Amino acid sequence: MRRTSMMIDRLKQTLKPILSTEQKERFAEYYTNRTYRVEIAVAVFIAVMQACMMVVFLFREGGPFAFPRRSGYFSLYTALLAVTLLFLAIFIRWVKKKKYGAIAGLRMLYVVILCLWCIGITVLDQMGGNTIGVYCYLIPTIAAIMLMSPVESITLFGVSWLIIVLLLVFTGLNAENLFSNLINGSFVTLLSIFISIRYNLSMKTGFRDREIIAMQYEKIQKANELLQQMAFTDQLTGLQNRRSLMERIFGSFEEYHREKRRAEVVMVDIDYFKQYNDSYGHLQGDDCLKKIADILERFAGAEGAEAVRFGGEEFLLVRVEDVTEAQPLEINKTGTSDNMAFNDMASDDMAERLLKEIREANILRSDNGQTQVTVSLGVWKGNLSQIDKVETIISYADQALYCAKHAGRNRIYRYGQRQEMLETGADTAGSCKERIYG
């Protein structure tokens, strides 16, 4: 009893649908696209064979209608040829129109017609005392190349063989070979059902596994993208971080250097931020950083630049362009332009607009005698062909920021003019100053 119960459970598992309703729709497309050429080739082969047999019968003595049995053969060959050609035309048309659900029904209808044709040929063979050879090779072939569910294969092959058995038994056709035909036919029928079920399980299980692997791969890809984003994003402000600056923004520095591209870097520092943090607490300090970051992100998007949180209360705006797009520049030894004539890349205007936008945001504070949060800006712009490494650019912008802070903060300083005064240790509050706002 236990063994019987286990066999029944296995049978239920075999008959249980492998795919969900949604998966079945996708599988219909997958299977049709995968077997399209094979099914076309099989249909063409069947049509050619029927045409050949018709030609043979046409040239036999007495023609195709000399005897009733010969007429039956010729009629079946003609009918299968016509049906196959019609099937081919509809099949190709529906594949182009992507009617995959209808194609599955068309395929099943053709299998039914093949089985009926096989029954007809087998009966005609028995009338002539022949074997059931056509049934024995055609039914397993159908099982191996035409997809059917277990229920469909059991029903179709079982009913087909039952019809043949009833005809042989009750008509007495080829009675001397009845026993061997029944044994051979039963074995072939069971084998065909097994082949069909295995083929169905193989195709659908393979498709399901492919989908599972694809889903897992997609999840892994999304996880990797998230990790990648986290690796290049500052978690507090959502801006790009220093790693992103070095690997993404300036990751092609050597190419920029070779192509003589221009760049401008604006280093932004929140004035007296430590005092703000001490007075209002770290949570409000974080909120202040986020507000400045939001302004920088919007501003960078409008200016075609990249916004980076460089560290602490310091941020960077970076913009890289092709030097061939502007007029020729006079480049000094620091890579900066002495005439400051950048046409479409006017960092003067960009820095001024940024300073104005931060002021207009009016982030309030009252801890240091000021009414709002202010920033200092250090600007470098120039031709990257004159710069040996990225760190040099950042150093120049940082030096410019140093001058802006020591000149009184809440202002802009541009690196490159009177730089020699910095190098000789001249008074930065007076000599570093190019233009002061505030």
N, C-alpha and C positions, 0 to 999 in steps of 0.2 A: 504493500500500500504506500509506504513511504517513497519507494522508488518511482512508483506511478505518479505520485503527487509532485515529485521533483521534475519529472518529465513534462507534466502538465504546466508547471510554473515556467519551465524553459520555453515551452511552446508559446505561452502567453507573452513572454518577454520578446520572443522572435516576432510575434504578430503585432506587438505594441509599436505605435508610430515613433520613429526615431527623431523626427523633426517637428517643431512647433508649426503653427499655421503661418506665421511670418517667415520662418525659415523655408517652408515649402515653396513659397512664392519666389524667394531668392534662389532656391535650389533648381526650380524649373528653368530659370535663366542660365544658371551655371551649367546644368547638364546639357541643355540645348547647345550652348556655345562650345562646350567641350567635345561633344559627339557629332557636331554638325557635319563635318566632312566625312566621318565614318558612315553616318546614316545616309548621306547622299551617295556614297560609293556603294553601299549595300543595295540601295534602291535601284541604282543604275545597273548593277550586276544582275539583279532579279529581272529587270526589264529586258536586258540583253539576252538572258537565258530563255525567257519566254518567247522573244522574237526569233531566236535560233530554232527553238522547238517548233514554232509555227512554220518556219521555212522548211524544216525537215518533213513535216506532215504535208505541206503543200506539194512537195516533189515525190512523195511516196505514190506507189501505184494505186490508182483509184481516188487519189486526193484525200483531203482531210475528212470528208463526210462519207467515205465508202462504207463504214460500219458504224453502228450506234456507239460502240466503245471508243472508236477513233474520233468520232464527232465530240464525245464527251471530253476527251483529252484536249482537242483543239479549242473547244469552247472555254475550258478552264485556263488554258494558256493565254487566250485572247483576253479573257476577263481580267486575269491578274496583270497582264501588260497594261491594259487601259487604266485599271485602278492604281497601279504603281506610278504611271506617268501623271495621273491626276494628283496623287499624293505628293509627288515631287514638286509639282507646280504650286500647290497650296502651301506645302512645307516651306519652300524657299521664300514665298511671298510673306508668310506669317513671321518668319525669322527676321526679315527686313523690317517688318512693322512691330517687332518685339512682342508678339502675342504669345508669350510663353505658356500661359495657362491653357489656351486653346490648342497649342502644339501638343501638349501632353495628351489631350483628348483625341487629337488626330492620330497620334502615334498608337494609342491603345486600339482605336478603330481599325487601323491597318493590321495590327497583330491579330485581331479577331478574324479579319478577312483572310490572312495567311493561314490561320488554323482551319477555317472552313475550306479553303483551297486544298490544304493538306488532307483533310477528311475525304474530299471528293477524289483526289488522285489515288489515295489509299484504297478506296472502294473500287475504283476502276482497275487498279493493279490486282486486287483480289478476284475480280471477275475474269482476269486472264491467268489466274493461278500463280501470280508472282508473290514476292515477299512484301513486307511493310517497310521496305528500305527507305522510301521517301519520308515516311513519318519518323523513322529512327534517326535520320540526319537533320531533318528540317526543324523539328520541335526543339532539340537541344540548341540548335543554332539560334532560334528565336529567343530562347532563354538566356543565351550568352550575350546577345547584342541589343535586345529591346528591354528597356527598364519597366518592370512591373512590381507592384507591391506583393507581399506574400499572399494576401487574400486573392488578388487578381490572378497570380500565377497558378495557385492551387485550383481556383475555380475554372480558369480557362483551359489549362492542360488536363485537369481531371474530367471536365465535361467533354472535351474533345475525344479523349480516349474512351470514355464511357459510350459515346455515340458510335465510335468504331466497333467496340466490343458488341454492342447490341445489334448492329447491322450484320456483323460476322456470324453471331450466334443464331439470330432469327431468320437470316436469309440463306444460311448454309453455304455461303461463298467460300471457296478454297478450304473445305472442311478438313482435308488431309493435313493441312498445315496450321489448323486452328490453334492447337495447343502451343506450338512454338511461337506463333504470332502473339498469342496472349501473354506468354512469359516475356518475350522480348519487348513487346509494347508496354507492358506494365513497368518493366525495369527502366525503359527509356523515359516514361512519363515521370516516375519518381526521381530519376536523375535530373530531368529537366526542371522539375520543381525545386530541387536542391540547388541547381546552378542559378536559377532565377533569384531565389531568396538570397543566396550568397552575393550575387551581383548587386542586388538592391541594397543589402546591408553594407557592402563595400563602398558603393558610391555615396550613399547617404551618410554613413559614418565618416567617410573621408571628408565630405563637405562640412559636416558638423565640426569635426576636429580642426579643419582649416579656419572655420569661423571663430572657434574658441582661441586658436593660436593668434588669429588676427586681432581679436578683442584684447587678448593679453598683451600683444605687441603694442596696440594702441594705448593701453593703460601705461605700459612701461615708457612709451614715447612721451605721453603727457607728464608722467612723473619725472622723466629726465628733463623735459622742457621746464617744468616747475623748479626743479633743482638748479637748472641752468639759469633760470630767471632769478632765483634766490641768490645764486653765486655772483650775479652781476648787478644786483639791485640792493640799495640801501633799505633795510627793513623798516626804519622809522619813517622816512620821507617818501619812499617809493621811487626816488631818483636813481640814476645809475651810480655805481660806486667807483672807487679808485681802480679796482680790477677791470671794470668795464672800460674805464678811460684808457688804460694801457693796452688792453687786448682787443677791444672793439673799435673805439674811436681812433686811437693811434696805433691800432694793430698793423696797419699797412704804412707805417711811417717811412720805411725804406722806399716804398713805391712813391709816396708823396714827395720824398726828398729827391728822388730821381726825376720825377715829372715837374719839379719846381712849383709845386702847389703853394698857395698862400694859406695862411691860417691866422686866426685871432683867438686869443684866450683872455677871458675876463675872470679874475679871481675876486670872489665876493666874500666879505667877512662882516658878520653882524657886530656892530659896535657895542662894546661893554657887555658882551653876552654873559660872561661869568657873573657879573654883578646882577644882571637880570635873573639868572638862575638862582642866585643866593637870595634875592629879594622875593621872588614869586614862587620858588620851588621848581623841582625838576619836571613835574607834569606840565606846568604852564610853559616851562622852557622848551619842552618837546613840542608843545602846541605852537610856539613861536617859530621853531624850526620848520614845522610842517607848513605854516602859512607862507614863510619865505620860499620854501621848496615849491609850493603850488604856484606862486608868482613866477618863479624861474622856469618851471615846466611849461606854463602857458606862453611865457615870453620866448623861450627857446623854440617852441613849435612855430611861433609866428615869424621868428627871425631865421629859421632854417639852421638852428644851432643845436647842440647837445648840452643838457644840463646834468651836472654831476655833483654829488655830495663828496667833497674831497676829504672831509674829516672834521669832527667837532662842529663849529659854527661857520666853517669855510666851505664855499661852493665854487664850482667852475662853470663857465659857459665856454664852449668850444665850437668854432666854426672853421671848416676846411673847404677851400675852393680851389678851382683851377686857375693858375696864374695867367694862362693865355686868355682868360675872359676879360681881363682888365688892361689898362694902359701899362707900358713898361715902368718899372719902379727903380729908383736909385737905392740900392741896398748897401747898408754899411756892414761892418764886421759882426754885428750882433744879429744880423738877419732882419733888422727893422728897416722901415722906409723913412728916410730923412724928410722927404717932401710930404709924407702922410697922405698921398693922393690915391685912395683905394676905390674911387668911384662907387661901384655897387657894393663894396665891402667896407663901408665907412664905420669903423669901430667907434669913432667919436660919437656918432649919432646913436649907435646901439647902446653904448655905455650910458649915455645921457638919458635915453628912453627908459633903460632899466632902472636907473636911479630915480627917475620921475615916477615910474610905476610903483616902486616900493614905497616911496613917500606918499603917493595917493592911496595906497592900501591902508595907511593910517593905523598901524598896529600899535596900540597904546602902551605907554609905560610912564612911570613917574618917579622911578627910583633914583635917577641920576640928574634930576633937574630938567630932563627933556620930556616932551609930551608924547613922543612916538619912537618906535624902533627905527634906527637908521643903519646904513651899511656903508662900508668903504670898498672902493673898487680899484683893483690894479689891472692894467690892460697891457697886453703885448700883442703886436700884430706884425707879420712879416712873411718872408719867403722861406719855406722849409728847406730849400736847397742850401741855405747858409747855416743850418742848424745840424749839429752832429747827433743829437739824441733828444728824446722827448723830455727828459728831466730838465734839460736846459731851458726849454720853453716855460715849463712850470716855474723854474727858478726865477726867470725874468719877470713873470707875472707876479710872483710872490714878492720880489724886490720892489716892484711898482706898488703893490698893496702896502708894503712896509712904509713907503714914502707917504702914501695917502693917509695912513693911520697917524704917522708922526707929524703930518701937516695939520692935524686937527680933526680927522675922521669926517664921516658924512660927505665924502668927496671922491673924485676920480683922479688917479694919476696914471699916465701912459709911459710905459718904459721906452727908452730909446733916445730921448732928448736930454742933453746935459748929463748922460749916464756916467761920463768920466768923473763927475763930481762925487758920485757915490763911491766909485772905485778909489778915489783919493781921500775919502773920509770927510768931505765937505759937509756943511750944515744941511742935514736933510730937510729940516722944517722950512728952510728958505730955498735951497737949491733944487731939491727934488720936485718942488711944486711946479707943475705945468699950468694947471687951471684949477681953481678952487670953487666949489659950490657950497653955499651955506653961510 
